[in-house]
């Protein structure tokens, strides 16, 4: 057979395979309008991150508590009551869940901003001697400020649950983690503006959340449309965006931690922190642009595992109607089967043994860590240390702990631990830290190490608790049920704080005591030795309670996961054309 003579026109004829491949890519490239629509969903998450980063204002109480104590001329016990008042706002946090049933989310958001503006603003006027108020009104201002934090938190929880139903746990852990950097962020702003005035903290606590609420208003009001059944490409893109956002979060935390010990310009460090908080808006665009302009690279990435294995209860329920209900261990009653993820009313919630194990674990773990942070100012003063450095360390490691709360989703394939199992592990550093504080003779090293451990542990608990509450007691009721759970915080703040304050004043001998009006300052290791031992033994009780919770819920999580895997496998078989 004579070979075909190729003419010049053959050189101009496109290769068939290349043509088909280009056609394939053009067919699957998302239009710019679709990309923008998907990006709008992520602006909601970034808005929640901004809100959380600016509203963890209760963590910087110890930075100005000594100045407030001096201005008011109160004792350590009465100063503790002001910290309790801030935490007592959490006892009324359930009101935010009820308000969302009657008002739009934007109204709840600005109601929270208004409460914080008044609560912290009036305290700033008092501490700067512009006005004089009786102790009872200052107490009410602290209560109002604490309530504002709960309303902010509830608004962020609802934003994540509504806009990320398929990645609810990842969205919650990421946004809640930024709540832990507030104290470090405000310390950076404090050093950049006026490091000689501790009352500046109160002014920032009053103004910054209000400004951030206005900045977050557009994403909150935009209400981007949701894809009820995302395809594999959308899921893959979401996992890549979450990975980038978590990397940025770690970079932000390291920046804040290093900035506290850096000798460079504080204003330059503050600018860098602001850039790192704004940059998450670009993360989704990077992922979508890669799909749009580099389809071949994206095709290669599709064969890689995303690393996420979600315990997505909503999706599981929508896909499965025939699988029997899953009971929480020890709660099976004839005709009254409660499944993992079912919505719990208040009456059902308080009747669950799992809830009370969970409540005690939180009460003897995260709450003690929060009370410790409230007392950091006096602890540092009694040991001759810098409270601002300790506040930054606690805040930064609390942020790391909150980021680690995503571990059940990132490392589930390798370690196969449930969220309640990770919760139990997260409580272990707390008793170790308190016993280290009690027995160590190296005050500065022990204090900083223990503060880092407690911040890491309590940060994980604060962030993981939202997802655990959603898993065990229903995602739609989390706005109310989680606020019921954290009623343990004001109770613990009152109890633990009162005991600590009483021991503090009992150890203030005349030789080491400074008295200004009713204000007493104690110096030395004895001021908090018994308190650290007491908190250490209590935190062991929290570890035991969390282990019991893990034992009771482990089979339920694993059975649920096994059925999810089988449903997913059968779905892939149905889609397989072969």
DATA-V765636 format. One record per backbone hydrogen bond with DSSP energy under -0.5 kcal/mol. NH is the residue of the N-H (numbers start at 1). CO is the residue of the C=O. If there is no record, write none. Layout:
BEGIN
NH_CO / NH_CO
END
This chain:
BEGIN
6_4 / 10_7 / 11_7 / 11_8 / 12_8 / 13_9 / 13_10 / 19_15 / 20_16 / 21_17 / 22_18 / 23_19 / 24_20 / 25_21 / 26_22 / 27_23 / 28_24 / 29_25 / 35_31 / 36_32 / 37_33 / 38_34 / 39_35 / 40_36 / 41_37 / 42_38 / 43_39 / 44_40 / 44_41 / 45_41 / 46_42 / 47_43 / 48_44 / 49_45 / 50_46 / 51_47 / 52_48 / 53_49 / 54_50 / 55_51 / 55_52 / 57_55 / 59_56 / 60_57 / 61_58 / 63_60 / 64_60 / 64_61 / 65_61 / 68_64 / 69_65 / 70_66 / 71_67 / 72_68 / 73_69 / 74_69 / 79_75 / 80_76 / 81_77 / 82_78 / 83_79 / 84_80 / 85_81 / 86_82 / 87_83 / 88_84 / 89_85 / 90_87 / 91_88 / 92_88 / 92_89 / 93_90 / 95_92 / 96_93 / 97_93 / 98_94 / 99_95 / 100_96 / 101_98 / 102_99 / 103_99 / 108_104 / 109_105 / 110_106 / 111_107 / 112_108 / 113_109 / 114_110 / 115_111 / 116_112 / 117_113 / 118_114 / 119_115 / 120_116 / 121_116 / 121_117 / 122_118 / 123_119 / 124_120 / 125_121 / 126_122 / 127_123 / 128_124 / 129_126 / 130_125 / 131_125 / 137_134 / 138_134 / 139_135 / 140_136 / 141_137 / 142_138 / 143_139 / 144_140 / 145_141 / 146_142 / 147_143 / 148_144 / 149_145 / 150_146 / 151_147 / 152_148 / 153_149 / 154_150 / 155_151 / 156_152 / 157_153 / 158_154 / 159_155 / 160_156 / 161_157 / 162_158 / 163_159 / 164_160 / 167_164 / 168_165 / 171_167 / 172_168 / 173_169 / 174_170 / 175_171 / 176_172 / 177_173 / 178_174 / 178_175 / 179_175 / 179_176 / 180_177 / 181_178 / 182_179 / 185_181 / 186_182 / 187_183 / 188_184 / 189_185 / 190_186 / 191_187 / 192_188 / 193_189 / 194_190 / 197_194 / 198_196 / 200_197 / 201_198 / 202_199 / 203_199 / 204_200 / 205_201 / 206_202 / 207_203 / 208_204 / 211_207 / 212_208 / 213_209 / 214_210 / 215_211 / 216_212 / 217_214 / 220_216 / 221_217 / 222_218 / 223_219 / 228_226 / 230_227 / 235_231 / 236_232 / 237_233 / 238_234 / 239_235 / 240_236 / 241_237 / 242_238 / 243_239 / 244_240 / 245_241 / 246_242 / 247_243 / 248_244 / 249_245 / 250_246 / 251_247 / 252_248 / 253_249 / 254_250 / 255_251 / 256_252 / 257_253 / 258_254 / 259_255 / 260_256 / 261_257 / 261_258 / 262_259 / 269_265 / 270_266 / 271_267 / 272_268 / 273_269 / 274_270 / 275_271 / 276_272 / 277_273 / 278_274 / 279_275 / 281_278 / 282_279 / 283_279 / 283_280 / 284_280 / 286_282 / 287_283 / 288_284 / 289_285 / 290_286 / 291_287 / 292_288 / 293_289 / 294_290 / 298_294 / 299_295 / 300_296 / 301_297 / 302_298 / 303_300 / 304_301 / 309_307 / 309_409 / 312_310 / 313_311 / 316_312 / 317_313 / 318_314 / 319_315 / 320_316 / 321_319 / 327_325 / 328_338 / 329_552 / 331_328 / 333_336 / 336_333 / 338_336 / 339_337 / 340_326 / 341_471 / 342_339 / 344_473 / 349_345 / 350_346 / 351_347 / 351_348 / 352_349 / 356_352 / 357_353 / 358_354 / 359_355 / 360_356 / 361_357 / 362_358 / 363_359 / 364_360 / 365_362 / 367_362 / 369_365 / 370_366 / 371_367 / 372_368 / 373_369 / 374_370 / 375_371 / 376_373 / 379_375 / 380_376 / 381_377 / 382_378 / 383_379 / 384_381 / 385_380 / 387_385 / 390_386 / 391_387 / 392_388 / 393_389 / 394_390 / 395_391 / 396_392 / 397_393 / 398_394 / 399_395 / 400_396 / 401_397 / 402_398 / 403_399 / 404_400 / 405_401 / 405_402 / 406_403 / 407_404 / 409_406 / 410_406 / 411_407 / 415_411 / 416_411 / 416_412 / 422_418 / 423_419 / 424_420 / 425_421 / 426_422 / 427_423 / 427_424 / 428_424 / 428_425 / 430_427 / 431_427 / 432_428 / 433_429 / 434_430 / 435_431 / 436_432 / 437_433 / 438_434 / 439_435 / 440_436 / 443_441 / 446_442 / 447_443 / 448_444 / 449_445 / 450_446 / 451_447 / 452_448 / 453_449 / 454_450 / 455_451 / 456_452 / 457_453 / 458_454 / 459_455 / 460_456 / 461_457 / 462_458 / 463_459 / 464_460 / 465_461 / 466_462 / 466_463 / 467_463 / 468_464 / 469_465 / 470_466 / 471_467 / 472_468 / 473_469 / 474_470 / 478_475 / 480_477 / 481_477 / 482_478 / 484_480 / 485_481 / 486_482 / 487_484 / 488_485 / 489_486 / 490_486 / 491_487 / 492_488 / 493_489 / 494_490 / 495_491 / 496_492 / 497_492 / 497_493 / 498_494 / 499_495 / 500_496 / 501_497 / 502_498 / 503_499 / 504_500 / 505_501 / 506_502 / 507_503 / 508_505 / 509_507 / 512_509 / 513_510 / 514_521 / 516_514 / 516_519 / 518_73 / 519_516 / 521_514 / 524_382 / 527_524 / 528_525 / 529_525 / 532_528 / 533_529 / 534_530 / 535_531 / 536_532 / 537_533 / 538_534 / 539_535 / 540_536 / 541_537 / 542_538 / 543_539 / 544_540 / 545_541 / 546_542 / 547_543 / 548_544 / 549_545 / 550_546 / 551_547 / 552_548 / 553_549 / 554_550 / 555_551 / 557_553 / 558_554 / 559_555 / 560_556 / 561_557 / 562_558 / 563_559 / 564_560 / 565_561 / 566_562 / 567_563 / 568_564 / 569_565 / 570_566 / 571_567 / 572_568 / 573_569 / 574_570 / 575_571 / 576_572 / 577_575
END
